[in-house]
Amino acid sequence: MDSLLKFTNKGIYCPQGNFYIDPWRPVKKALITHGHADHSRSGHQYYLAHHQSEAIMRQRLGDGIKIETVNYNKPISINGVKVSFHPAGHIPGSAQIRLECKGKVSVASGDYKLEDDGLSTPFEPVKCHEFVTETTFGLPIYQWKPQNETFQEINSWWRQNNENGKTSVIFAYALGKAQRIMKNVDTEIGQIYTHGAVENATEALRKTGLELPETIKITNDIPTKDYKGNLVIATPASIGTPWMKKLAPYSTGIASGWMMLRGTRRRKAADRGFVLSDHADWTGLLEAVKLSEAETVYSTHGYSNVFTKYLKEEKGLNAISLDSQFEGESLDSEL
């Protein structure tokens, strides 16, 4: 049987089902892996996503979008193609989309990570013939340590700043990373304040039933003194802007997988860099491919050429590198 997936200038297309997965141009029917802006775009006539993605998609794309939602591991039929959503562990509501037709199984994994972050539904391996994987951190240099060690570092930094009368300002994606931080830090140290964009995403996730610590949205009428000793979660776009003045005196930190590279830390002029990514590292990518038992692996965005070469030469797989408009993890993007 021919492939269930076709890679077009609009995105990943399933000819048998006549739908797209995370298309970057307007289409009639779009299946969405998660709510980040590079995967969930405006202009589609119909959206299908996991139920935890609905509130954030309506918030970002407009309440008038036509969206249907599903739960994990609940198959539906679309034009004879059996479709099901499975946990990707990337952010709340993130899914790998499994397609099955006439004995052929394909999985488009979207963005994912294998480590249980205590926030998202943990990654679930899905066996298939074809597997589409991201490769944002597809180089051997990227190896994450357990997140509890990273949060020990963040808590220690926050605690020290608290003792010194400084505000701790940590920069992270408004959707996913920000909530992962607030869920895992030690709230005994102080209160958590949020940038407006972070609070908006947090509010959307609370609507899905997700339990998160209390947060306070930053507004102009909050006295500067109130921030001292507390934690502020802000977006990367806030770095170096006048908005930061109200938080002084402060210490800054960036939470990102790119913080493994010292040059990236210097470029953004943060006081601290915390290695924390919602994407799989090199080991995680290889493990996901292995667990899928796929015969053909398509790699998109990031270090796809390097990863594809490794799968071909070292693993003997039929590996193919693809161009896409997915962004992965970027310090310059809000996602």
QUIDALIN-V43389 format. One record per backbone hydrogen bond with DSSP energy under -0.5 kcal/mol. CO is the residue of the C=O (numbers start at 1). NH is the residue of the N-H. Records with the same first field share a line. If there is no record, write none. Layout:
CO->NH ; NH
This chain:
6->8 ; 13
8->11
10->24 ; 25
11->8
12->21
13->6 ; 15
14->18 ; 19
19->14
20->22 ; 31
21->12
27->45
28->46
29->20
30->32 ; 48
31->22
33->95
36->39 ; 40
39->41
46->30
47->68
48->32
49->70
50->53 ; 54
51->54
53->57
54->58
55->59
56->60
57->61
58->62
62->65
65->67
66->47
68->49
70->51
71->74 ; 85
73->75
76->83
78->81
80->82
81->78 ; 83
82->100
83->76
84->98
85->73
86->96
87->124
88->113
91->94
94->88
96->86 ; 98
97->108
98->84
99->106
100->82
101->104
104->101
105->129 ; 130
106->99
107->109 ; 132
108->97
110->134
112->280
115->117
121->89
129->295 ; 296
130->107
131->133 ; 298
132->109
133->300
135->138 ; 303
137->139
139->142
141->143
142->282
146->149 ; 150
147->151
148->152
149->153
150->154
151->155
152->156
153->157
154->158
155->159
156->160
157->161
158->162
159->163
160->164
161->166
162->165
166->229
167->169 ; 251
168->170 ; 232
169->253
170->234
171->255
173->178
174->176
175->177
176->180
177->181
178->182
179->183
180->184
181->184 ; 185
185->187
186->189
191->193 ; 231
192->216
193->233
194->218
195->199
196->200
197->201
198->202
199->203
200->204
201->205
202->206
203->207
205->208 ; 210
206->209
210->212
216->194
219->222
221->223
223->226
224->227 ; 228
225->228
227->230
230->168
231->193
232->170 ; 234
233->195
234->172
235->238
236->239
238->241
241->244
242->245
243->246
244->247
245->248
249->167
251->169
252->271 ; 272
253->171
254->256 ; 274
256->259
257->260
258->261
260->262
261->264 ; 265
262->266
263->267
264->268
265->269 ; 270
266->269
272->254
273->275
274->256 ; 276
281->285
282->286
283->287
284->288
285->289
286->290
287->291
288->292
289->293 ; 294
290->293
292->128
295->318
296->131
297->320
298->133
299->322
300->135
301->135
302->304
303->307
304->308
305->309
306->310
307->311
308->312
309->313
310->314 ; 315
311->315 ; 317
312->316
317->319
318->297
320->299
322->301
328->330
330->333
334->174
